[in-house]
């Protein structure tokens, strides 16, 4: 097999905004791991400001917040992925897997015709 990859990127759009997509899913996973938006942003080489904008877009796009934040004290604040956020994240990952499985055969067919 030659160096051929299939890259699918699903995005859930609400009007002009990307309500949810691969970057937001990765950010939620980072927040889940670290309990912090800034740590999650760092792990993605993303600015804190950009990460905060993504969180705000997610929270404003859905009926319920996906991320809850706590104000900083002596040890700083924190962030948690809500149960609803976990539900959306899990459903999105299932959508990605389902889409990949559906197009895999067609991808194999196309890749046979690519130059080696």
GICOR-V866551 format. One record per run of one state. SS is the DSSP state (~ for helix, > for strand, _ for the rest). FROM is the first residue (numbers start at 0). LEN is the number of residues. If there is no record, write none. Layout:
# GICOR-V866551
ss=SS from=FROM len=LEN
ss=SS from=FROM len=LEN
This chain:
# GICOR-V866551
ss=_ from=0 len=10
ss=> from=10 len=4
ss=_ from=14 len=2
ss=> from=16 len=5
ss=~ from=21 len=13
ss=_ from=34 len=2
ss=~ from=36 len=7
ss=_ from=43 len=4
ss=~ from=47 len=14
ss=_ from=61 len=5
ss=> from=66 len=7
ss=_ from=73 len=2
ss=> from=75 len=6
ss=_ from=81 len=1
ss=~ from=82 len=29
ss=_ from=111 len=5
